[in-house]
């Protein structure tokens, strides 16, 4: 009898201690993130060699926006995997999404809500989970979105029509949305204007570091702030790629001009990167403007204030886009490909993306082989108009080929030495016009195979 009593007491003690240990671990994690903006990534051992040297940046507080993150256990254990952003009444929201024919239920729901003529008089919310993309899940996927939106609306005090959700992770598995709705009260209790860094961690999948960028500009003597986070590492190609991006600003700008600005800048930034040529089912970019800055409202996209804001926004978007490339699965080289002399800008981008997506070019980069013949091949297959006898290629400042042949002054040793750099610039002139385009990519290593062969394990 005494032994049974001791066993029961022991079980009760363990039952009480276990949740306390979990809570202690959570508090320790939050304290570390709050005290060190450059905190270590979730998987420090596999940190990309191209990760920003300063770590995660200190992001400015955006008035009218608050954030929280929690462990829901959607797929990952003992790590943040759900984030919530609550936005003040008056917030306008613009978006850009994947054009995949198999896009996910969350993407379809967001597209419908962005296009609806709903006024921003009431607040809004964004909820994101990692580990499961809720894609190719049929009616169950739609039910999961509806359940999450209803739960967020009730917990955060916003209309369901103003709740935007995103999911990223494995395709084709039902989303256990009840795990997400179970932590909504906890999420809303933790909401803080300074919680964006934790939110950046919660949206990661195969990322090796959280991604953030910001800008602060002055418009008519008043400060306007922009801060954004992103996730993305593999399944990256134009038409948004497997990226989730959330950008917040306190600027005052209506939904229509905000959407026009975002669409233009997306084509110049996120649609100019590629890691592996695969486009995801879940790509989502949301831009929320809370209107809490004292700067005058931006109403004319041709105005000086609009240009100032647009330049700052472009800088944040390009920074985040390039961080995605730097975290390309298994990447060891960050590569800029600049094509000039094309018949049009469209042709220039076509040639640039053919080079950037070529497995032969990318593996040569990984092996630090200055194999410029593979670049010639990629240009030739791209479909862009090119003059073989006027084509020129550069590695940085090194002229490799010109007039359709290897340059007289080129030395293979110089090319090989250049390829040993972590950051490379490949310049190609097609010799037929004035069109130009720049894209960014990375090399293709065996580590990419390792990551994707074990992704669902």
C-alpha positions as CSV (number, residue, x, y, z in Angstrom):
1,X,0.0,0.0,0.0
2,X,2.8,2.4,0.9
3,X,4.6,1.6,-2.3
4,X,1.5,2.3,-4.4
5,X,1.1,5.6,-2.6
6,X,4.7,6.6,-3.3
7,X,4.2,5.6,-7.0
8,X,1.1,7.8,-7.3
9,X,2.9,10.7,-5.6
10,X,5.8,10.3,-7.9
11,X,3.5,10.4,-11.0
12,X,1.7,13.5,-9.6
13,X,5.0,15.3,-9.1
14,X,6.2,14.4,-12.6
15,X,2.9,15.7,-14.0
16,X,3.3,19.0,-12.2
17,X,7.0,19.4,-13.0
18,X,6.8,18.6,-16.8
19,X,4.6,21.6,-17.8
20,X,6.7,23.8,-15.5
21,X,9.9,22.7,-17.3
22,X,8.2,23.5,-20.7
23,X,7.2,26.9,-19.5
24,X,10.7,27.6,-18.1
25,X,12.2,26.6,-21.5
26,X,9.7,28.9,-23.3
27,X,10.5,31.8,-21.0
28,X,14.3,31.2,-21.4
29,X,13.9,31.3,-25.2
30,X,11.9,34.5,-25.2
31,X,14.5,36.1,-22.9
32,X,17.3,35.1,-25.2
33,X,15.5,36.5,-28.2
34,X,14.7,39.7,-26.4
35,X,18.2,40.3,-25.1
36,X,20.1,39.3,-28.3
37,X,18.8,40.4,-31.7
38,X,21.4,38.2,-33.3
39,X,20.2,35.1,-31.5
40,X,21.3,31.7,-32.8
41,X,19.0,30.1,-35.4
42,X,17.0,27.0,-34.6
43,X,19.6,24.7,-36.1
44,X,22.9,26.5,-35.5
45,X,24.9,23.5,-36.6
46,X,23.6,23.8,-40.1
47,X,23.8,27.6,-40.4
48,X,24.2,28.7,-44.0
49,X,27.8,29.9,-44.7
50,X,26.1,32.8,-46.5
51,X,24.0,33.9,-43.6
52,X,24.2,37.7,-42.7
53,X,27.3,38.2,-40.5
54,X,25.4,40.3,-38.0
55,X,22.6,37.7,-37.4
56,X,19.0,38.7,-37.1
57,X,18.7,42.5,-37.2
58,X,17.0,44.7,-34.6
59,X,13.7,45.6,-36.2
60,X,11.8,48.8,-35.3
61,X,8.5,48.7,-33.6
62,X,5.6,49.3,-36.0
63,X,2.8,51.2,-34.3
64,X,-0.5,49.4,-34.7
65,X,1.1,46.0,-35.1
66,X,1.7,43.3,-32.4
67,X,3.1,39.8,-32.6
68,X,3.4,36.5,-30.8
69,X,4.7,33.0,-31.4
70,X,4.0,29.7,-29.8
71,X,4.7,25.9,-29.9
72,X,1.7,24.2,-31.3
73,X,3.4,20.9,-32.3
74,X,1.9,20.9,-35.9
75,X,4.9,18.9,-37.0
76,X,8.0,20.1,-35.1
77,X,8.5,19.3,-31.4
78,X,9.8,21.8,-28.9
79,X,10.1,24.7,-31.3
80,X,8.0,27.7,-32.3
81,X,5.8,26.8,-35.2
82,X,2.8,29.3,-35.1
83,X,2.9,33.1,-35.2
84,X,0.1,35.6,-34.9
85,X,0.1,39.3,-35.9
86,X,-2.8,41.5,-34.8
87,X,-3.2,44.8,-36.7
88,X,-5.0,47.9,-35.6
89,X,-8.2,49.3,-37.1
90,X,-7.4,51.3,-40.2
91,X,-4.8,48.9,-41.5
92,X,-4.8,48.3,-45.3
93,X,-3.4,45.0,-46.6
94,X,-2.0,44.1,-50.0
95,X,-0.8,40.8,-51.2
96,X,1.0,38.7,-53.9
97,X,0.7,35.0,-54.2
98,X,1.9,31.9,-56.1
99,X,0.5,31.4,-59.5
100,X,0.7,27.6,-59.1
101,X,-2.3,25.7,-60.4
102,X,-2.2,23.6,-57.2
103,X,-2.1,26.5,-54.8
104,X,-3.1,25.8,-51.2
105,X,-6.4,26.5,-49.4
106,X,-4.8,29.3,-47.3
107,X,-3.6,31.0,-50.5
108,X,-7.0,30.8,-52.2
109,X,-8.6,32.2,-49.1
110,X,-6.1,35.1,-48.9
111,X,-6.6,35.9,-52.6
112,X,-10.3,36.1,-52.1
113,X,-10.0,38.4,-49.1
114,X,-7.4,40.7,-50.7
115,X,-9.7,41.2,-53.7
116,X,-12.9,41.8,-51.6
117,X,-13.9,45.4,-51.2
118,X,-13.9,45.3,-47.4
119,X,-13.2,48.4,-45.5
120,X,-10.3,48.4,-43.0
121,X,-12.3,50.1,-40.2
122,X,-11.9,47.0,-38.0
123,X,-8.7,45.3,-37.1
124,X,-7.0,42.5,-38.9
125,X,-4.9,39.5,-38.1
126,X,-2.4,37.2,-39.8
127,X,-1.8,33.7,-38.6
128,X,1.0,31.5,-40.0
129,X,2.0,27.9,-39.2
130,X,5.0,25.9,-40.3
131,X,5.5,22.2,-40.7
132,X,2.4,21.5,-42.8
133,X,1.4,23.5,-46.0
134,X,-2.3,22.5,-46.0
135,X,-1.9,22.1,-49.7
136,X,-3.5,19.4,-51.8
137,X,-5.8,18.5,-48.9
138,X,-9.2,19.0,-50.6
139,X,-12.3,20.0,-48.6
140,X,-10.4,19.2,-45.4
141,X,-8.0,22.0,-46.2
142,X,-10.8,24.5,-46.6
143,X,-12.4,23.4,-43.4
144,X,-9.0,23.9,-41.6
145,X,-8.8,27.4,-42.9
146,X,-12.3,28.2,-41.8
147,X,-11.7,26.8,-38.4
148,X,-8.5,28.7,-37.9
149,X,-10.0,32.0,-39.2
150,X,-13.0,31.6,-36.8
151,X,-10.7,30.9,-33.9
152,X,-8.4,33.8,-34.6
153,X,-11.4,36.2,-35.1
154,X,-12.8,35.2,-31.7
155,X,-9.5,35.2,-29.8
156,X,-8.0,38.4,-31.4
157,X,-11.3,40.4,-31.7
158,X,-11.2,40.9,-35.4
159,X,-13.7,40.0,-38.2
160,X,-13.2,36.6,-39.9
161,X,-13.1,38.4,-43.3
162,X,-10.0,40.2,-42.0
163,X,-8.1,37.1,-40.9
164,X,-5.4,36.0,-43.3
165,X,-3.7,32.6,-42.9
166,X,-0.6,30.9,-44.4
167,X,0.8,27.4,-44.0
168,X,4.2,26.1,-45.1
169,X,5.7,22.6,-44.9
170,X,4.8,19.2,-46.2
171,X,2.3,19.0,-49.0
172,X,-0.6,16.5,-49.1
173,X,-1.1,15.9,-45.4
174,X,-4.2,17.1,-43.5
175,X,-3.4,20.1,-41.3
176,X,-4.1,19.3,-37.6
177,X,-5.7,22.7,-37.1
178,X,-7.0,21.8,-33.7
179,X,-3.4,22.1,-32.5
180,X,-3.3,25.6,-33.7
181,X,-6.7,26.7,-32.4
182,X,-5.7,25.2,-29.0
183,X,-2.9,27.8,-28.6
184,X,-4.8,30.9,-29.8
185,X,-5.6,32.2,-26.3
186,X,-1.9,31.8,-25.4
187,X,-0.9,33.6,-28.6
188,X,-3.2,36.6,-28.0
189,X,-2.1,36.8,-24.3
190,X,1.5,37.1,-25.5
191,X,0.9,39.7,-28.2
192,X,3.6,42.4,-28.1
193,X,4.8,45.2,-30.5
194,X,8.3,43.7,-30.0
195,X,7.4,40.2,-30.9
196,X,8.4,40.2,-34.6
197,X,11.7,38.5,-34.0
198,X,10.0,35.4,-32.5
199,X,7.5,35.5,-35.3
200,X,10.3,35.2,-37.8
201,X,11.5,32.0,-36.1
202,X,8.0,30.4,-36.0
203,X,7.6,30.5,-39.8
204,X,10.8,28.6,-40.6
205,X,10.9,25.1,-42.1
206,X,14.3,24.1,-43.6
207,X,15.6,27.6,-43.1
208,X,18.9,27.8,-41.2
209,X,18.3,31.3,-40.0
210,X,15.4,33.7,-39.4
211,X,15.1,36.5,-41.9
212,X,14.3,40.1,-41.2
213,X,14.9,43.6,-42.7
214,X,13.8,47.1,-42.0
215,X,14.0,50.7,-43.1
216,X,13.1,54.1,-41.6
217,X,12.5,57.1,-43.8
218,X,11.4,60.7,-43.3
219,X,8.4,62.0,-45.2
220,X,7.5,65.7,-44.8
221,X,9.4,65.8,-41.5
222,X,7.7,62.7,-40.1
223,X,9.2,59.2,-39.6
224,X,7.8,56.2,-41.5
225,X,8.9,52.7,-40.5
226,X,9.0,49.5,-42.4
227,X,9.8,46.0,-41.0
228,X,9.5,42.6,-42.6
229,X,10.2,38.9,-42.0
230,X,10.5,36.0,-44.5
231,X,11.0,32.3,-44.7
232,X,12.3,30.4,-47.7
233,X,15.2,28.0,-48.4
234,X,14.1,25.5,-51.1
235,X,11.4,25.2,-53.7
236,X,12.4,28.7,-54.8
237,X,11.6,30.1,-58.2
238,X,9.8,33.1,-59.7
239,X,6.0,33.5,-59.4
240,X,6.8,33.9,-55.7
241,X,8.6,30.7,-54.8
242,X,8.1,28.7,-51.6
243,X,8.3,31.9,-49.6
244,X,6.2,33.4,-46.9
245,X,6.9,37.1,-46.5
246,X,5.2,39.6,-44.1
247,X,6.0,43.3,-44.2
248,X,4.6,45.9,-41.9
249,X,4.6,49.7,-42.1
250,X,3.0,52.5,-40.2
251,X,2.6,54.5,-43.4
252,X,-0.8,55.9,-44.4
253,X,-1.7,54.5,-47.8
254,X,-5.0,53.2,-49.2
255,X,-5.3,49.6,-50.4
256,X,-5.4,50.2,-54.1
257,X,-2.1,52.2,-54.4
258,X,-0.5,49.9,-51.8
259,X,-1.4,46.9,-54.0
260,X,-0.1,48.6,-57.2
261,X,3.2,49.4,-55.4
262,X,3.6,45.9,-54.0
263,X,2.9,44.2,-57.4
264,X,5.5,46.3,-59.1
265,X,8.2,45.8,-56.5
266,X,7.5,42.0,-56.3
267,X,8.4,41.7,-60.0
268,X,11.7,43.5,-59.2
269,X,12.6,41.6,-56.1
270,X,11.0,38.3,-55.1
271,X,10.3,37.3,-58.7
272,X,14.0,37.8,-59.6
273,X,15.4,35.0,-57.4
274,X,15.7,31.3,-57.8
275,X,17.3,28.5,-55.8
276,X,16.1,25.3,-57.6
277,X,13.5,26.4,-60.2
278,X,10.6,24.9,-58.3
279,X,7.5,27.0,-57.6
280,X,5.6,26.2,-54.4
281,X,1.9,25.8,-53.7
282,X,2.0,28.2,-50.8
283,X,3.8,31.4,-51.7
284,X,2.4,34.3,-49.9
285,X,3.5,37.9,-49.5
286,X,1.4,40.2,-47.3
287,X,2.0,43.9,-46.8
288,X,0.1,45.7,-44.0
289,X,0.0,49.5,-43.6
290,X,-1.3,50.5,-40.2
291,X,-1.6,54.2,-40.9
292,X,-0.2,55.1,-37.5
293,X,2.6,57.3,-38.7
294,X,2.1,61.1,-38.5
295,X,3.4,61.5,-42.0
296,X,0.8,62.6,-44.6
297,X,-1.1,59.9,-46.4
298,X,0.4,58.7,-49.6
299,X,-2.3,59.2,-52.3
300,X,-0.4,59.8,-55.5
301,X,2.2,57.2,-56.5
302,X,3.9,59.8,-58.7
303,X,4.5,62.1,-55.7
304,X,7.9,62.6,-54.0
305,X,6.6,61.0,-50.8
306,X,5.4,57.9,-52.6
307,X,8.9,57.6,-54.3
308,X,10.6,57.9,-51.0
309,X,8.4,55.2,-49.4
310,X,8.6,53.0,-52.5
311,X,12.4,53.1,-52.6
312,X,12.6,52.1,-48.9
313,X,10.0,49.3,-49.4
314,X,12.0,48.0,-52.4
315,X,15.1,47.9,-50.2
316,X,13.4,45.9,-47.6
317,X,11.9,43.5,-50.1
318,X,15.2,43.0,-52.0
319,X,17.1,42.4,-48.7
320,X,14.6,39.7,-47.7
321,X,14.6,38.2,-51.2
322,X,18.4,38.0,-51.2
323,X,18.4,36.5,-47.7
324,X,16.2,33.7,-49.1
325,X,18.9,32.9,-51.7
326,X,21.6,33.1,-49.1
327,X,19.8,30.4,-47.2
328,X,19.2,28.3,-50.3
329,X,19.3,24.6,-49.3
330,X,22.9,23.6,-49.2
331,X,24.1,26.8,-50.8
332,X,27.8,27.9,-50.5
333,X,27.7,30.6,-53.2
334,X,25.6,33.7,-53.6
335,X,25.4,34.6,-57.3
336,X,24.2,37.7,-59.1
337,X,23.5,37.2,-62.8
338,X,23.3,40.5,-64.8
339,X,22.3,40.3,-68.5
340,X,22.6,43.3,-70.8
341,X,22.4,43.9,-74.5
342,X,19.1,42.0,-74.9
343,X,16.4,42.7,-77.4
344,X,14.1,43.6,-74.4
345,X,14.0,43.4,-70.7
346,X,11.8,40.3,-71.0
347,X,14.4,38.6,-73.1
348,X,17.2,39.7,-70.6
349,X,15.3,38.1,-67.7
350,X,14.6,35.0,-69.8
351,X,18.3,34.5,-70.4
352,X,19.3,35.4,-66.8
353,X,16.9,32.8,-65.4
354,X,18.0,30.1,-67.8
355,X,21.6,30.6,-66.5
356,X,20.4,30.8,-62.9
357,X,18.3,27.6,-63.1
358,X,20.7,25.5,-65.1
359,X,21.8,22.5,-63.0
360,X,25.0,22.4,-65.0
361,X,25.9,26.0,-64.3
362,X,24.9,25.7,-60.6
363,X,27.0,22.5,-60.1
364,X,30.0,24.1,-61.8
365,X,29.6,27.0,-59.4
366,X,29.5,24.6,-56.5
367,X,32.7,22.9,-57.8
368,X,34.4,26.4,-58.3
369,X,34.8,25.5,-62.0
370,X,34.9,28.6,-64.3
371,X,33.1,26.6,-67.0
372,X,31.8,29.5,-69.1
373,X,30.7,27.1,-71.8
374,X,27.8,26.1,-69.6
375,X,26.7,29.7,-69.6
376,X,26.8,29.8,-73.4
377,X,24.7,26.7,-73.3
378,X,22.1,28.2,-71.0
379,X,21.8,31.4,-73.0
380,X,21.3,29.3,-76.2
381,X,18.5,27.2,-74.7
382,X,16.7,30.2,-73.1
383,X,14.7,31.3,-76.1
384,X,16.1,34.8,-75.8
385,X,17.4,36.4,-78.9
386,X,21.2,36.5,-78.9
387,X,24.1,37.1,-81.4
388,X,26.6,34.3,-81.0
389,X,29.4,36.4,-82.5
390,X,28.7,39.4,-80.2
391,X,28.1,37.5,-77.0
392,X,30.4,38.4,-74.1
393,X,30.8,36.9,-70.6
394,X,32.4,38.3,-67.5
395,X,33.2,36.9,-64.1
396,X,33.2,40.0,-62.0
397,X,35.6,42.4,-63.7
398,X,37.3,39.5,-65.6
399,X,36.4,39.5,-69.3
400,X,36.1,35.8,-70.1
401,X,34.6,35.7,-73.6
402,X,33.9,38.2,-76.3
403,X,32.9,38.3,-80.0
404,X,31.7,34.8,-79.7
405,X,35.0,33.3,-78.5
406,X,37.2,33.2,-75.4
407,X,38.8,36.5,-74.7
408,X,42.4,36.8,-75.8
409,X,43.5,38.1,-72.4
410,X,41.6,35.5,-70.3
411,X,43.5,33.2,-68.1
412,X,41.8,30.1,-66.7
413,X,43.7,30.6,-63.4
414,X,42.1,34.0,-63.0
415,X,38.7,32.5,-63.5
416,X,39.3,29.7,-61.1
417,X,40.6,32.1,-58.4
418,X,37.4,34.2,-58.8
419,X,35.2,31.2,-58.4
420,X,36.6,30.5,-55.0
421,X,34.8,33.6,-53.7
422,X,31.6,33.2,-51.7
423,X,29.8,35.9,-53.7
424,X,30.0,36.0,-57.5
425,X,28.8,38.2,-60.3
426,X,28.3,36.8,-63.7
427,X,27.8,39.3,-66.5
428,X,26.5,38.4,-69.9
429,X,25.9,40.8,-72.9
430,X,23.7,39.3,-75.6
431,X,24.8,41.9,-78.2
432,X,21.5,42.6,-79.8
433,X,19.8,45.5,-78.0
434,X,19.5,47.6,-74.8
435,X,17.4,45.3,-72.6
436,X,18.8,44.4,-69.2
437,X,17.8,42.3,-66.1
438,X,19.4,41.1,-62.9
439,X,18.6,38.0,-61.0
440,X,20.0,36.2,-58.0
441,X,20.7,32.6,-57.3
442,X,23.0,30.1,-55.5
443,X,25.0,27.0,-56.3
444,X,23.7,23.5,-56.2
445,X,25.5,21.1,-53.8
446,X,25.1,17.6,-52.5
447,X,23.7,19.1,-49.3
448,X,20.6,20.1,-51.3
449,X,20.0,16.4,-52.0
450,X,20.5,15.4,-48.4
451,X,18.0,18.0,-47.2
452,X,15.3,17.1,-49.7
453,X,15.8,13.3,-49.6
454,X,15.1,13.4,-45.8
455,X,12.5,16.2,-45.7
456,X,9.6,14.0,-44.5
457,X,11.7,11.7,-42.3
